[in-house]
Amino acid sequence: MVRTHTVVAGETLWALALRFYGDAELHRLIATASGVADPNVINVGQRLIMPGFTRYTVVAGETLSGLAQRFYGDAQLDWLIAGASGIAESNVINVGQQLIIPDTTKYTVVAGDTLSALAVRFYGDAAFYPLIAEVNGIANPNVVNVGHVLVIFVGRSDGFGLRIVDRNENDPRLWYYRFQTDAIGWNPGINVLLPDDYRTSGLTYPVLYMLHGGAADFRQFDFLGIRNLTAGKPIIVVMPDGGQAGWYCNPVGSFVGPRNWETFHIAQLIPWIEANFRTYAEYDGRAVGGFSMGGFGALKYAAKYYGHFASVSSHSGPASLRRDSGLVVHWANLSSAVVELGGATVYGVPWDEARVSADNPVERIESYRNKRIFLVAGTSPDPVNWFDTVQETQVLAGQREFRDDLNAAGIPYEAHEEPGGHVFRPDMFVRDLDGIIARLRHASTATSAASVSAADPDPDVAPD
């Protein structure tokens, strides 16, 4: 749902633009979205809308009407771009000129709709109905006709226990957010990688949640070239923080404040994504994958939250927690104690056996039925590098055990044993991504959760 604000004494559009966007020049964007005729005059109690936007640099041959057609599918909406950019609609735009393109969606009125109800639905407050009327040229706000196509401003806002404390939406594809949440004792970040045409297509997309490895953060896959690897692919990729050694768990204890990564990802982030982006809020609309610790997290989430993900991918992620005297659990406890939890551990000492079993992929085999499963492990770790050898030897053995159990249960999967050690393999990721896109619901003009500000229902119960 888009951000809104009620004016209090002493405020100006310039100050509010600086507060909400970090750029006072975006006061024109607020004015355009809020129907403010004179940016110098706002009144106490006035309701304002703070939409998302795109910065766009004009290239040769472009016109405002052409850009409106491209971004909105309607050349008549060139006034939105003109107003937000501080130029007259009739003006000729110049090569290199920077424009502000407000984020909007379209809504077609159906029987029973009223502007006040739509204001509650899209803006969270019936008092915004006059703005919907003004923006859409509706003379009588009490009368709206079935079939009328309305322009609604959209943007990313707080919700589901997440408060945005930092953001950057200037890149054409990679958008960054940082949240304050009671689930984590510091402010975790996420990157959201959008399809090339997300701004202009109007399509709803499937989503891949991609989980980073240990001693890394939400930027890991950007450093590994994921922008190029996903170019032209019709899928949104969400890459959240998971802690340097968080192990995608709510730990048994912590001496440094909350580190409930599982709560952050499942109960907060997924519904936030689905309320703020054009995604399918359903089983066939989501995949989860990861590298190393994140590969384990993907396998864990896919089984434990059976109704969330139709596809799961583990790139050099461990799949068996108890083998070799529980080496992976010991490593999770040790690494989390040293790096993440100030001496406390993920699984406890002695272990919380129920937690280990709940998280252990080889003990949850039936929970992978009817899912697409993709596994990668290295066969030749660096013999000089003890850490690489121990990690990938354990990964390979655990994935083989997992595959044997899947075979015994008659559950299909795709697995690859590749030369090398504990590394992310871009070629395997591209192969995996193509399989994910083939398995999930394809991008289309279907209604998304973001267009109706709806969250996903509670997860289904995994089969016994």
Secondary structure, DSSP 8 states (H G I E B T S, - for coil): --EEEE--TT--HHHHHHHHHS-GGGHHHHHHHHT-S-TT---TT-EEEE--EEEEE--TT--HHHHHHHHHS-GGGHHHHHHHHT--TTS---TT-EEEEE-EEEEE--TT--HHHHHHHHHS-GGGHHHHHHHTT-S-TT---TT-EEEEE-----BTTBEEEEEE--SSSEEEEEEE-TTBSS--EEEEE--TTHHHH--BB-EEEEE--TT--TTHHHHTTHHHHTTT-S-EEEEE---TT-TTS--S--SSS-B-HHIIIIIIIHHHHHHHSSB--SGGGEEEEEETHHHHHHHHHHHHTTTT-SEEEEES----SSHHHHHHHHHHHHHIIIIISTT--SSTTTT-HHHHHHH-GGG-GGGGTTSEEEEEEES---TT-HHHHHHHHHHHHHHHHHHHHHHHHT---EEEEESSSS---HHHHHHHHHHHHHHS---BS---HHHHT-----------
